[in-house]
Amino acid sequence: MNIRQKRMGLAAAGALALVACLGGQAALTSTAEAAPAAPAAPPVSFARCAVCHNVAKGAPNKLGPNLFGTYGHKMGQGKFAFSDAVKKSGLTLDDATLDKWLENPRALVPGNRMSFPGLKDAAKRKEIIDYLKKQR
């Protein structure tokens, strides 16, 4: 047996061992398919939000609720202690609502407890909204 044949034999044995360890299926997919996508990095404009909000799946609430998976859902749902004003708002967290909320939360939902004064820059609001859309 020459060196090339030995190397091929070792590679095949390694691949079979990997398949056996991973239960057969997982090892047969490509690395790109098997590896989960890295979470999107937050835009710089999200730094003000991150002071009070987590945005990672399963992360605990901070002063404000965890924002992971909130895009497209009704406002004021979940285990966080939302104000009655937010719970009763009936708003859905879509692009238009989030834009108004981020611009001036007190005007959109009077009586809410969020101490954020608002973000006047429309481009920065859009960056935050686009980021939240990806957090699912």
Disulfide bonds with the S-S distance in Angstrom:
none
